[in-house]
Amino acid sequence: MGSAGASQGSGSRVHPGKRMAGRMGNHQVTIQNVKVLKVDAEKGLVLLNGCIAGPDGCVVKIQDAIKKPWPKVPSIPAFGGRS
């Protein structure tokens, strides 16, 4: 890593909080249990109960919370007989 982890003086480590290059943002975030309180079609506004990730004016996709049902748990013993 160049001079960021030099082994003279500060030891061979990178100090916490060191500003370095990396990826940030541009990923999808799913937030559950957010309720739609009001829709104003004339102004193009949707009033939600809860917080939404992202900056002001960003595009938000709103969809119903359709979840898969829990699988049926087999009765015990599940293998059907004695071993």
Secondary structure, DSSP 8 states (H G I E B T S, - for coil): -GGGG-SSSS-SS--TT-------S-------S-EEEEEETTTTEEEEES---S-TT------------------SSTTSS--
